[in-house]
């Protein structure tokens, strides 16, 4: 990872909520699930979804494709089913940015490796002359490593692998909105299971 990327990521991680009691309070209150899809590792943003959750219920949705300035990598096309043609008529970041910022507001964010999603949004905004500042967030990937045991060193911690491990009713993955829906269920069961699985 480039030095600049690492410095920004370090700054973003200062806002991570790690205290389990605070996390337990968040899951019962209001938060926003966030997921970002890209053209590839440290690539351009292609899709963003966010779900507002209040007392366990989804109350609002933000979802959009994003017109990318580079081609989607073949491995990403295979994984997500997304194509470059799908993004040709997608809105520009200049149009999306104010709507996204308004939707997120000062809500606590929740997501799987969400620090990387926030990094993508930061650099996408910067490339378009916009300033994006991250706030408090909870990383379900980090939480999962504290909850789900890796007995033989083979446990996988992707959203899909964890949903399968907990037998959650998630059918679709690797698209922003699908992942948000899965991450909501995953967040809830991780908090519920904290300290109970040996």
Long-range contacts (C-beta under 8 A, 24 or more apart in sequence): 1-42, 5-42, 5-119, 5-123, 8-119, 8-122, 8-123, 9-115, 9-116, 9-119, 11-134, 12-115, 12-118, 12-119, 12-122, 12-134, 13-115, 15-134, 15-135, 15-136, 15-137, 16-115, 16-136, 16-137, 16-138, 16-139, 16-142, 17-108, 17-136, 17-137, 17-138, 18-142, 20-194, 20-195, 23-138, 23-143, 23-191, 24-191, 24-194, 26-108, 26-110, 26-138, 27-56, 27-187, 27-188, 27-191, 28-55, 28-56, 29-54, 29-55, 30-54, 30-55, 30-107, 30-108, 31-107, 31-108, 31-109, 31-110, 31-138, 32-103, 32-104, 32-107, 32-108, 32-109, 32-110, 33-109, 33-110, 33-111, 33-180, 33-183, 33-184, 33-187, 34-104, 34-109, 34-110, 34-111, 34-114, 34-117, 34-118, 34-180, 35-111, 35-112, 35-117, 35-176, 35-177, 35-179, 35-180, 35-183, 36-117, 36-120, 36-121, 36-176, 37-76, 37-80, 37-82, 37-174, 37-175, 37-176, 38-76, 38-120, 39-68, 39-70, 39-71, 39-72, 39-73, 39-76, 40-72, 40-73, 40-75, 40-76, 42-120, 43-68, 43-70, 43-72, 43-73, 43-76, 44-68, 44-69, 44-70, 44-124, 45-93, 45-120, 45-121, 45-124, 46-72, 46-82, 46-87, 46-90, 47-82, 47-175, 47-176, 48-96, 48-100, 48-121, 48-176, 49-176, 49-177, 49-179, 49-180, 50-100, 50-103, 50-104, 50-180, 51-180, 51-181, 51-184, 52-103, 52-107, 53-184, 56-188, 58-184, 60-103, 61-177, 62-99, 62-100, 62-103, 63-176, 63-177, 64-90, 64-91, 64-96, 64-99, 65-90, 65-91, 66-90, 66-91, 66-93, 66-96, 66-124, 67-91, 67-92, 67-93, 79-174, 80-174, 80-175, 81-174, 81-175, 82-175, 93-124, 93-125, 93-128, 93-130, 94-128, 97-125, 97-128, 97-130, 97-132, 101-132, 104-135, 106-135, 107-135, 108-135, 108-136, 108-137, 108-138, 109-134, 109-135, 109-136, 109-137, 109-138, 110-137, 110-138, 110-140, 110-183, 110-184, 110-187, 111-137, 111-138, 111-139, 111-140, 111-180, 111-183, 112-139, 112-140, 112-141, 112-158, 112-159, 112-179, 112-183, 112-186, 113-139, 113-141, 114-138, 114-139, 114-140, 115-139, 138-187, 140-183, 140-186, 140-187, 140-190, 143-187, 143-190, 143-191, 143-194, 144-186, 144-190, 146-194, 147-190, 147-193, 147-194, 147-197, 148-197, 149-197, 149-198, 159-183, 159-186, 162-186, 166-193
